Structures are given as C-alpha cells and as structure tokens.
Amino acid sequence: MIDRRPRQLTEEQQKALSSLARQVVVQCEFRRVSALLAAALAEVAVLRGILPICSYCKNIRHDDGYWKSVEHYIGTHSNAQLSHGICPKCLEKHFPGASAKRIATDKT
C-alpha cells in the first residue's frame, strides 16, 4: 500500500538527503571525467601506433629525432627476428632476367 499523505523530513533526514545528492553529483562527474580520460587514452594508443616513416628511403624517425632503418627500429622495439628476401616483383625490377636464369638453372 502506498502512503499518499505528504510528510515532513526531520533535520537529520534532510542532511542525509543533501549528502546523498552531493554524492550523486560527484559520481556523475567522476563518470564524465572517466569517459573523457578513456577517450584520450584510446587516442594516445592510436598515436603511439603511428610510425613516422620516410616515403623515400623507408627509415623510421625515433622519439629522439634520429632516423633509423626499419630493421633497426623493429629490432630495438620488439623481440622479432627478421629475415630478408626479395619478392618476385622486386627481383624482376632490380635484377631483370635473374628469375629467368634461376628457372633455367632449376630445370637442369
């Protein structure tokens, strides 16, 4: 059953309600700031994932402003081990005829 008669709050109840209201406002502000910080952190993560790379020589700029090879950068920033090879397209571009010689050698 619902009591529909208006009542008066005691001074202690008013203080408790006022305190609760302040806590709600603080929690709402914490939630808003937390969301802003999460968005900023996500943006920083994206920016950290971007590597400044030279469009000509493909060297990567380090935080200290110096440019190093991709191999050097990956070697100092990960546990990855690199192996080198030449893809068929680059083989034909930089060593024309080498792929034809290799095919001829492989057939013998």
A tleap script that builds the chain and sets N, CA, C and O, in Angstrom:
source leaprc.protein.ff14SB
mol = sequence {
  NMET ILE ASP ARG ARG PRO ARG GLN LEU THR
  GLU GLU GLN GLN LYS ALA LEU SER SER LEU
  ALA ARG GLN VAL VAL VAL GLN CYS GLU PHE
  ARG ARG VAL SER ALA LEU LEU ALA ALA ALA
  LEU ALA GLU VAL ALA VAL LEU ARG GLY ILE
  LEU PRO ILE CYS SER TYR CYS LYS ASN ILE
  ARG HIE ASP ASP GLY TYR TRP LYS SER VAL
  GLU HIE TYR ILE GLY THR HIE SER ASN ALA
  GLN LEU SER HIE GLY ILE CYS PRO LYS CYS
  LEU GLU LYS HIE PHE PRO GLY ALA SER ALA
  LYS ARG ILE ALA THR ASP LYS CTHR
}
set mol.1.N position { 0.838 -1.170 0.000 }
set mol.1.CA position { 0.000 0.000 0.000 }
set mol.1.C position { 0.894 1.249 0.000 }
set mol.1.O position { 1.917 1.291 0.683 }
set mol.2.N position { 0.499 2.239 -0.759 }
set mol.2.CA position { 1.272 3.461 -0.896 }
set mol.2.C position { 0.680 4.532 0.004 }
set mol.2.O position { -0.529 4.765 0.020 }
set mol.3.N position { 1.567 5.175 0.751 }
set mol.3.CA position { 1.152 6.293 1.606 }
set mol.3.C position { 1.184 7.559 0.766 }
set mol.3.O position { 2.251 7.957 0.299 }
set mol.4.N position { 0.063 8.186 0.568 }
set mol.4.CA position { -0.019 9.365 -0.300 }
set mol.4.C position { -0.050 10.673 0.484 }
set mol.4.O position { -0.183 11.745 -0.107 }
set mol.5.N position { 0.065 10.598 1.761 }
set mol.5.CA position { -0.003 11.798 2.593 }
set mol.5.C position { 1.369 12.449 2.667 }
set mol.5.O position { 2.345 11.766 2.976 }
set mol.6.N position { 1.477 13.761 2.391 }
set mol.6.CA position { 2.766 14.445 2.487 }
set mol.6.C position { 3.299 14.404 3.914 }
set mol.6.O position { 2.545 14.523 4.879 }
set mol.7.N position { 4.590 14.238 4.025 }
set mol.7.CA position { 5.234 14.181 5.334 }
set mol.7.C position { 6.359 15.203 5.377 }
set mol.7.O position { 6.822 15.672 4.337 }
set mol.8.N position { 6.783 15.535 6.540 }
set mol.8.CA position { 7.925 16.444 6.741 }
set mol.8.C position { 9.145 15.612 7.098 }
set mol.8.O position { 9.077 14.690 7.910 }
set mol.9.N position { 10.271 15.962 6.467 }
set mol.9.CA position { 11.531 15.292 6.796 }
set mol.9.C position { 12.124 15.934 8.044 }
set mol.9.O position { 12.023 17.144 8.249 }
set mol.10.N position { 12.733 15.114 8.857 }
set mol.10.CA position { 13.431 15.661 10.024 }
set mol.10.C position { 14.701 16.339 9.541 }
set mol.10.O position { 15.127 16.141 8.403 }
set mol.11.N position { 15.290 17.121 10.390 }
set mol.11.CA position { 16.541 17.804 10.029 }
set mol.11.C position { 17.617 16.780 9.684 }
set mol.11.O position { 18.398 16.993 8.757 }
set mol.12.N position { 17.666 15.686 10.413 }
set mol.12.CA position { 18.654 14.634 10.146 }
set mol.12.C position { 18.407 13.982 8.776 }
set mol.12.O position { 19.359 13.678 8.056 }
set mol.13.N position { 17.150 13.770 8.419 }
set mol.13.CA position { 16.823 13.192 7.120 }
set mol.13.C position { 17.164 14.154 5.989 }
set mol.13.O position { 17.632 13.737 4.929 }
set mol.14.N position { 16.927 15.446 6.218 }
set mol.14.CA position { 17.279 16.453 5.211 }
set mol.14.C position { 18.782 16.484 4.978 }
set mol.14.O position { 19.229 16.581 3.835 }
set mol.15.N position { 19.566 16.401 6.050 }
set mol.15.CA position { 21.031 16.386 5.919 }
set mol.15.C position { 21.487 15.137 5.168 }
set mol.15.O position { 22.371 15.204 4.314 }
set mol.16.N position { 20.875 13.998 5.493 }
set mol.16.CA position { 21.237 12.748 4.817 }
set mol.16.C position { 20.894 12.816 3.332 }
set mol.16.O position { 21.679 12.372 2.495 }
set mol.17.N position { 19.736 13.364 3.002 }
set mol.17.CA position { 19.316 13.501 1.606 }
set mol.17.C position { 20.231 14.471 0.864 }
set mol.17.O position { 20.587 14.229 -0.290 }
set mol.18.N position { 20.608 15.553 1.512 }
set mol.18.CA position { 21.517 16.526 0.915 }
set mol.18.C position { 22.886 15.892 0.658 }
set mol.18.O position { 23.491 16.112 -0.391 }
set mol.19.N position { 23.364 15.111 1.615 }
set mol.19.CA position { 24.644 14.411 1.469 }
set mol.19.C position { 24.580 13.410 0.309 }
set mol.19.O position { 25.522 13.299 -0.475 }
set mol.20.N position { 23.488 12.701 0.210 }
set mol.20.CA position { 23.297 11.738 -0.866 }
set mol.20.C position { 23.289 12.451 -2.227 }
set mol.20.O position { 23.859 11.954 -3.199 }
set mol.21.N position { 22.642 13.611 -2.281 }
set mol.21.CA position { 22.590 14.386 -3.527 }
set mol.21.C position { 23.996 14.804 -3.958 }
set mol.21.O position { 24.336 14.733 -5.139 }
set mol.22.N position { 24.816 15.243 -2.984 }
set mol.22.CA position { 26.203 15.620 -3.313 }
set mol.22.C position { 26.977 14.418 -3.861 }
set mol.22.O position { 27.742 14.547 -4.816 }
set mol.23.N position { 26.773 13.255 -3.251 }
set mol.23.CA position { 27.458 12.042 -3.707 }
set mol.23.C position { 27.048 11.670 -5.133 }
set mol.23.O position { 27.883 11.238 -5.928 }
set mol.24.N position { 25.777 11.836 -5.451 }
set mol.24.CA position { 25.299 11.543 -6.808 }
set mol.24.C position { 25.977 12.476 -7.812 }
set mol.24.O position { 26.415 12.032 -8.874 }
set mol.25.N position { 26.063 13.763 -7.480 }
set mol.25.CA position { 26.714 14.734 -8.364 }
set mol.25.C position { 28.194 14.369 -8.553 }
set mol.25.O position { 28.699 14.407 -9.675 }
set mol.26.N position { 28.884 14.018 -7.474 }
set mol.26.CA position { 30.295 13.643 -7.547 }
set mol.26.C position { 30.471 12.395 -8.423 }
set mol.26.O position { 31.371 12.344 -9.261 }
set mol.27.N position { 29.613 11.397 -8.226 }
set mol.27.CA position { 29.706 10.174 -9.021 }
set mol.27.C position { 29.450 10.445 -10.509 }
set mol.27.O position { 30.114 9.871 -11.371 }
set mol.28.N position { 28.499 11.309 -10.797 }
set mol.28.CA position { 28.236 11.683 -12.197 }
set mol.28.C position { 29.447 12.382 -12.807 }
set mol.28.O position { 29.804 12.125 -13.956 }
set mol.29.N position { 30.071 13.259 -12.039 }
set mol.29.CA position { 31.267 13.962 -12.524 }
set mol.29.C position { 32.418 12.981 -12.728 }
set mol.29.O position { 33.144 13.080 -13.718 }
set mol.30.N position { 32.595 12.032 -11.802 }
set mol.30.CA position { 33.631 11.007 -11.967 }
set mol.30.C position { 33.391 10.202 -13.238 }
set mol.30.O position { 34.331 9.909 -13.977 }
set mol.31.N position { 32.161 9.852 -13.487 }
set mol.31.CA position { 31.843 9.077 -14.686 }
set mol.31.C position { 32.159 9.866 -15.952 }
set mol.31.O position { 32.707 9.320 -16.910 }
set mol.32.N position { 31.811 11.157 -15.955 }
set mol.32.CA position { 32.080 12.013 -17.119 }
set mol.32.C position { 33.580 12.136 -17.366 }
set mol.32.O position { 34.044 11.979 -18.496 }
set mol.33.N position { 34.335 12.418 -16.306 }
set mol.33.CA position { 35.790 12.570 -16.437 }
set mol.33.C position { 36.434 11.239 -16.839 }
set mol.33.O position { 37.366 11.217 -17.642 }
set mol.34.N position { 35.945 10.153 -16.290 }
set mol.34.CA position { 36.466 8.828 -16.634 }
set mol.34.C position { 36.275 8.541 -18.117 }
set mol.34.O position { 37.174 8.010 -18.768 }
set mol.35.N position { 35.118 8.887 -18.651 }
set mol.35.CA position { 34.857 8.681 -20.078 }
set mol.35.C position { 35.796 9.531 -20.930 }
set mol.35.O position { 36.299 9.068 -21.953 }
set mol.36.N position { 36.032 10.774 -20.510 }
set mol.36.CA position { 36.957 11.642 -21.242 }
set mol.36.C position { 38.385 11.087 -21.213 }
set mol.36.O position { 39.088 11.103 -22.223 }
set mol.37.N position { 38.798 10.600 -20.053 }
set mol.37.CA position { 40.136 10.018 -19.940 }
set mol.37.C position { 40.273 8.754 -20.784 }
set mol.37.O position { 41.308 8.537 -21.413 }
set mol.38.N position { 39.244 7.929 -20.800 }
set mol.38.CA position { 39.278 6.716 -21.619 }
set mol.38.C position { 39.404 7.069 -23.097 }
set mol.38.O position { 40.148 6.416 -23.829 }
set mol.39.N position { 38.684 8.093 -23.537 }
set mol.39.CA position { 38.774 8.521 -24.935 }
set mol.39.C position { 40.161 9.070 -25.244 }
set mol.39.O position { 40.716 8.789 -26.306 }
set mol.40.N position { 40.723 9.846 -24.331 }
set mol.40.CA position { 42.068 10.388 -24.535 }
set mol.40.C position { 43.102 9.267 -24.576 }
set mol.40.O position { 44.028 9.305 -25.387 }
set mol.41.N position { 42.951 8.284 -23.718 }
set mol.41.CA position { 43.874 7.153 -23.705 }
set mol.41.C position { 43.797 6.365 -25.004 }
set mol.41.O position { 44.821 5.927 -25.528 }
set mol.42.N position { 42.601 6.184 -25.521 }
set mol.42.CA position { 42.438 5.486 -26.799 }
set mol.42.C position { 43.124 6.267 -27.918 }
set mol.42.O position { 43.734 5.673 -28.807 }
set mol.43.N position { 43.026 7.575 -27.877 }
set mol.43.CA position { 43.681 8.406 -28.897 }
set mol.43.C position { 45.199 8.307 -28.786 }
set mol.43.O position { 45.890 8.245 -29.803 }
set mol.44.N position { 45.718 8.291 -27.574 }
set mol.44.CA position { 47.166 8.139 -27.366 }
set mol.44.C position { 47.625 6.791 -27.905 }
set mol.44.O position { 48.681 6.699 -28.530 }
set mol.45.N position { 46.837 5.745 -27.667 }
set mol.45.CA position { 47.197 4.416 -28.169 }
set mol.45.C position { 47.275 4.423 -29.690 }
set mol.45.O position { 48.169 3.807 -30.270 }
set mol.46.N position { 46.348 5.115 -30.332 }
set mol.46.CA position { 46.374 5.208 -31.791 }
set mol.46.C position { 47.613 5.975 -32.238 }
set mol.46.O position { 48.298 5.557 -33.171 }
set mol.47.N position { 47.904 7.088 -31.580 }
set mol.47.CA position { 49.059 7.891 -31.958 }
set mol.47.C position { 50.360 7.129 -31.750 }
set mol.47.O position { 51.293 7.277 -32.539 }
set mol.48.N position { 50.437 6.307 -30.684 }
set mol.48.CA position { 51.636 5.502 -30.463 }
set mol.48.C position { 51.812 4.468 -31.547 }
set mol.48.O position { 52.934 4.057 -31.842 }
set mol.49.N position { 50.721 4.047 -32.139 }
set mol.49.CA position { 50.781 3.039 -33.186 }
set mol.49.C position { 51.214 3.593 -34.533 }
set mol.49.O position { 51.476 2.827 -35.460 }
set mol.50.N position { 51.293 4.905 -34.653 }
set mol.50.CA position { 51.687 5.523 -35.916 }
set mol.50.C position { 53.204 5.706 -35.926 }
set mol.50.O position { 53.775 6.313 -35.020 }
set mol.51.N position { 53.838 5.175 -36.957 }
set mol.51.CA position { 55.286 5.325 -37.093 }
set mol.51.C position { 55.586 6.364 -38.161 }
set mol.51.O position { 55.101 6.253 -39.287 }
set mol.52.N position { 56.382 7.374 -37.820 }
set mol.52.CA position { 56.783 8.341 -38.853 }
set mol.52.C position { 57.843 7.691 -39.737 }
set mol.52.O position { 58.965 7.450 -39.292 }
set mol.53.N position { 57.491 7.411 -40.976 }
set mol.53.CA position { 58.390 6.711 -41.891 }
set mol.53.C position { 58.625 7.561 -43.140 }
set mol.53.O position { 57.700 8.177 -43.670 }
set mol.54.N position { 59.855 7.584 -43.592 }
set mol.54.CA position { 60.225 8.350 -44.787 }
set mol.54.C position { 59.612 7.679 -46.015 }
set mol.54.O position { 59.744 6.469 -46.197 }
set mol.55.N position { 58.954 8.453 -46.839 }
set mol.55.CA position { 58.302 7.886 -48.018 }
set mol.55.C position { 59.290 7.486 -49.104 }
set mol.55.O position { 58.913 6.819 -50.067 }
set mol.56.N position { 60.559 7.888 -48.959 }
set mol.56.CA position { 61.555 7.533 -49.973 }
set mol.56.C position { 62.435 6.367 -49.524 }
set mol.56.O position { 62.462 5.323 -50.176 }
set mol.57.N position { 63.144 6.537 -48.430 }
set mol.57.CA position { 64.093 5.502 -48.012 }
set mol.57.C position { 63.499 4.515 -47.021 }
set mol.57.O position { 64.130 3.505 -46.710 }
set mol.58.N position { 62.289 4.785 -46.514 }
set mol.58.CA position { 61.566 3.930 -45.566 }
set mol.58.C position { 62.217 3.863 -44.187 }
set mol.58.O position { 61.910 2.952 -43.419 }
set mol.59.N position { 63.113 4.805 -43.847 }
set mol.59.CA position { 63.645 4.867 -42.489 }
set mol.59.C position { 62.560 5.392 -41.557 }
set mol.59.O position { 61.646 6.100 -41.981 }
set mol.60.N position { 62.676 5.032 -40.279 }
set mol.60.CA position { 61.691 5.425 -39.282 }
set mol.60.C position { 62.322 6.420 -38.315 }
set mol.60.O position { 63.454 6.228 -37.872 }
set mol.61.N position { 61.579 7.498 -37.984 }
set mol.61.CA position { 62.079 8.503 -37.052 }
set mol.61.C position { 61.788 8.056 -35.621 }
set mol.61.O position { 60.644 7.767 -35.271 }
set mol.62.N position { 62.822 8.005 -34.811 }
set mol.62.CA position { 62.689 7.645 -33.402 }
set mol.62.C position { 62.253 8.867 -32.600 }
set mol.62.O position { 62.234 9.985 -33.115 }
set mol.63.N position { 61.905 8.645 -31.345 }
set mol.63.CA position { 61.491 9.743 -30.473 }
set mol.63.C position { 62.595 10.770 -30.274 }
set mol.63.O position { 62.315 11.939 -30.012 }
set mol.64.N position { 63.858 10.339 -30.395 }
set mol.64.CA position { 64.982 11.269 -30.223 }
set mol.64.C position { 65.241 12.096 -31.479 }
set mol.64.O position { 66.164 12.911 -31.498 }
set mol.65.N position { 64.434 11.898 -32.538 }
set mol.65.CA position { 64.545 12.701 -33.748 }
set mol.65.C position { 65.465 12.125 -34.806 }
set mol.65.O position { 65.549 12.669 -35.907 }
set mol.66.N position { 66.156 11.038 -34.499 }
set mol.66.CA position { 67.060 10.435 -35.477 }
set mol.66.C position { 66.309 9.418 -36.326 }
set mol.66.O position { 65.342 8.800 -35.881 }
set mol.67.N position { 66.774 9.263 -37.546 }
set mol.67.CA position { 66.151 8.329 -38.480 }
set mol.67.C position { 66.969 7.050 -38.525 }
set mol.67.O position { 68.188 7.087 -38.691 }
set mol.68.N position { 66.291 5.922 -38.377 }
set mol.68.CA position { 66.948 4.612 -38.409 }
set mol.68.C position { 66.195 3.711 -39.370 }
set mol.68.O position { 65.048 3.985 -39.725 }
set mol.69.N position { 66.847 2.634 -39.789 }
set mol.69.CA position { 66.201 1.698 -40.699 }
set mol.69.C position { 65.044 0.984 -40.002 }
set mol.69.O position { 64.992 0.904 -38.775 }
set mol.70.N position { 64.140 0.479 -40.792 }
set mol.70.CA position { 63.008 -0.284 -40.258 }
set mol.70.C position { 63.526 -1.465 -39.450 }
set mol.70.O position { 63.001 -1.765 -38.378 }
set mol.71.N position { 64.556 -2.135 -39.962 }
set mol.71.CA position { 65.128 -3.285 -39.269 }
set mol.71.C position { 65.640 -2.896 -37.888 }
set mol.71.O position { 65.407 -3.612 -36.914 }
set mol.72.N position { 66.338 -1.759 -37.799 }
set mol.72.CA position { 66.870 -1.291 -36.521 }
set mol.72.C position { 65.721 -0.977 -35.562 }
set mol.72.O position { 65.771 -1.347 -34.389 }
set mol.73.N position { 64.702 -0.307 -36.053 }
set mol.73.CA position { 63.572 0.064 -35.210 }
set mol.73.C position { 62.882 -1.180 -34.659 }
set mol.73.O position { 62.643 -1.277 -33.456 }
set mol.74.N position { 62.565 -2.114 -35.523 }
set mol.74.CA position { 61.880 -3.337 -35.080 }
set mol.74.C position { 62.768 -4.117 -34.126 }
set mol.74.O position { 62.271 -4.674 -33.147 }
set mol.75.N position { 64.066 -4.171 -34.385 }
set mol.75.CA position { 64.989 -4.886 -33.512 }
set mol.75.C position { 65.078 -4.301 -32.116 }
set mol.75.O position { 65.259 -5.042 -31.150 }
set mol.76.N position { 64.956 -2.991 -31.989 }
set mol.76.CA position { 65.050 -2.350 -30.672 }
set mol.76.C position { 63.712 -2.242 -29.955 }
set mol.76.O position { 63.678 -1.997 -28.749 }
set mol.77.N position { 62.608 -2.422 -30.678 }
set mol.77.CA position { 61.287 -2.270 -30.062 }
set mol.77.C position { 60.496 -3.571 -29.958 }
set mol.77.O position { 59.332 -3.551 -29.559 }
set mol.78.N position { 61.098 -4.679 -30.304 }
set mol.78.CA position { 60.376 -5.949 -30.196 }
set mol.78.C position { 61.375 -7.093 -30.100 }
set mol.78.O position { 62.585 -6.895 -30.210 }
set mol.79.N position { 60.852 -8.266 -29.898 }
set mol.79.CA position { 61.687 -9.467 -29.875 }
set mol.79.C position { 61.689 -10.158 -31.233 }
set mol.79.O position { 62.182 -11.278 -31.364 }
set mol.80.N position { 61.143 -9.496 -32.232 }
set mol.80.CA position { 61.043 -10.101 -33.561 }
set mol.80.C position { 62.433 -10.279 -34.166 }
set mol.80.O position { 63.319 -9.440 -33.999 }
set mol.81.N position { 62.594 -11.377 -34.862 }
set mol.81.CA position { 63.817 -11.610 -35.615 }
set mol.81.C position { 63.451 -11.490 -37.089 }
set mol.81.O position { 62.438 -12.030 -37.533 }
set mol.82.N position { 64.269 -10.790 -37.828 }
set mol.82.CA position { 63.964 -10.515 -39.228 }
set mol.82.C position { 64.805 -11.397 -40.148 }
set mol.82.O position { 65.965 -11.695 -39.862 }
set mol.83.N position { 64.205 -11.795 -41.234 }
set mol.83.CA position { 64.949 -12.454 -42.301 }
set mol.83.C position { 64.684 -11.640 -43.559 }
set mol.83.O position { 63.634 -11.010 -43.686 }
set mol.84.N position { 65.614 -11.653 -44.468 }
set mol.84.CA position { 65.471 -10.839 -45.664 }
set mol.84.C position { 65.357 -11.728 -46.897 }
set mol.84.O position { 65.949 -12.804 -46.969 }
set mol.85.N position { 64.612 -11.267 -47.825 }
set mol.85.CA position { 64.444 -11.951 -49.097 }
set mol.85.C position { 64.008 -10.928 -50.133 }
set mol.85.O position { 63.888 -9.741 -49.830 }
set mol.86.N position { 63.776 -11.380 -51.331 }
set mol.86.CA position { 63.328 -10.490 -52.407 }
set mol.86.C position { 62.065 -11.099 -52.991 }
set mol.86.O position { 62.046 -12.260 -53.398 }
set mol.87.N position { 61.016 -10.297 -53.023 }
set mol.87.CA position { 59.768 -10.780 -53.604 }
set mol.87.C position { 59.939 -10.861 -55.128 }
set mol.87.O position { 60.802 -10.181 -55.682 }
set mol.88.N position { 59.143 -11.668 -55.801 }
set mol.88.CA position { 59.291 -11.823 -57.254 }
set mol.88.C position { 59.199 -10.511 -58.028 }
set mol.88.O position { 59.913 -10.322 -59.013 }
set mol.89.N position { 58.331 -9.609 -57.593 }
set mol.89.CA position { 58.167 -8.321 -58.292 }
set mol.89.C position { 59.453 -7.491 -58.202 }
set mol.89.O position { 59.898 -6.927 -59.203 }
set mol.90.N position { 60.055 -7.414 -56.995 }
set mol.90.CA position { 61.296 -6.654 -56.831 }
set mol.90.C position { 62.472 -7.355 -57.512 }
set mol.90.O position { 63.370 -6.695 -58.035 }
set mol.91.N position { 62.467 -8.674 -57.507 }
set mol.91.CA position { 63.517 -9.425 -58.182 }
set mol.91.C position { 63.542 -9.063 -59.661 }
set mol.91.O position { 64.605 -8.815 -60.230 }
set mol.92.N position { 62.381 -9.035 -60.269 }
set mol.92.CA position { 62.299 -8.693 -61.694 }
set mol.92.C position { 62.659 -7.231 -61.931 }
set mol.92.O position { 63.306 -6.913 -62.928 }
set mol.93.N position { 62.251 -6.337 -61.033 }
set mol.93.CA position { 62.518 -4.910 -61.204 }
set mol.93.C position { 63.999 -4.580 -61.037 }
set mol.93.O position { 64.574 -3.861 -61.854 }
set mol.94.N position { 64.619 -5.111 -59.970 }
set mol.94.CA position { 66.003 -4.744 -59.654 }
set mol.94.C position { 67.041 -5.676 -60.253 }
set mol.94.O position { 68.202 -5.297 -60.401 }
set mol.95.N position { 66.640 -6.886 -60.596 }
set mol.95.CA position { 67.555 -7.862 -61.177 }
set mol.95.C position { 66.887 -8.514 -62.380 }
set mol.95.O position { 66.595 -9.710 -62.368 }
set mol.96.N position { 66.646 -7.712 -63.428 }
set mol.96.CA position { 65.927 -8.254 -64.589 }
set mol.96.C position { 66.663 -9.471 -65.156 }
set mol.96.O position { 67.886 -9.471 -65.291 }
set mol.97.N position { 65.910 -10.472 -65.472 }
set mol.97.CA position { 66.484 -11.680 -66.040 }
set mol.97.C position { 66.968 -12.679 -65.007 }
set mol.97.O position { 67.211 -13.837 -65.345 }
set mol.98.N position { 67.117 -12.257 -63.739 }
set mol.98.CA position { 67.631 -13.177 -62.717 }
set mol.98.C position { 66.639 -14.304 -62.481 }
set mol.98.O position { 67.041 -15.446 -62.255 }
set mol.99.N position { 65.369 -14.003 -62.528 }
set mol.99.CA position { 64.381 -15.048 -62.292 }
set mol.99.C position { 64.391 -16.043 -63.450 }
set mol.99.O position { 64.186 -17.237 -63.233 }
set mol.100.N position { 64.627 -15.571 -64.678 }
set mol.100.CA position { 64.701 -16.474 -65.831 }
set mol.100.C position { 65.919 -17.379 -65.715 }
set mol.100.O position { 65.840 -18.567 -66.030 }
set mol.101.N position { 67.071 -16.816 -65.255 }
set mol.101.CA position { 68.288 -17.621 -65.060 }
set mol.101.C position { 68.052 -18.673 -64.002 }
set mol.101.O position { 68.497 -19.812 -64.143 }
set mol.102.N position { 67.350 -18.299 -62.935 }
set mol.102.CA position { 67.085 -19.231 -61.831 }
set mol.102.C position { 66.208 -20.378 -62.310 }
set mol.102.O position { 66.438 -21.532 -61.950 }
set mol.103.N position { 65.204 -20.062 -63.118 }
set mol.103.CA position { 64.315 -21.096 -63.633 }
set mol.103.C position { 65.093 -22.052 -64.524 }
set mol.103.O position { 64.910 -23.267 -64.461 }
set mol.104.N position { 65.973 -21.482 -65.364 }
set mol.104.CA position { 66.784 -22.320 -66.251 }
set mol.104.C position { 67.716 -23.212 -65.428 }
set mol.104.O position { 67.906 -24.380 -65.767 }
set mol.105.N position { 68.297 -22.680 -64.358 }
set mol.105.CA position { 69.200 -23.444 -63.509 }
set mol.105.C position { 68.451 -24.527 -62.751 }
set mol.105.O position { 68.962 -25.633 -62.575 }
set mol.106.N position { 67.246 -24.215 -62.302 }
set mol.106.CA position { 66.451 -25.179 -61.557 }
set mol.106.C position { 66.038 -26.364 -62.431 }
set mol.106.O position { 65.862 -27.470 -61.919 }
set mol.107.N position { 65.880 -26.154 -63.741 }
set mol.107.CA position { 65.439 -27.219 -64.652 }
set mol.107.C position { 66.560 -28.211 -64.943 }
set mol.107.O position { 66.288 -29.361 -65.289 }
set mol.108.N position { 67.818 -27.784 -64.808 }
set mol.108.CA position { 68.939 -28.693 -65.150 }
set mol.108.C position { 69.300 -29.609 -64.035 }
set mol.108.O position { 70.214 -30.421 -64.175 }
savepdb mol mol.pdb
quit
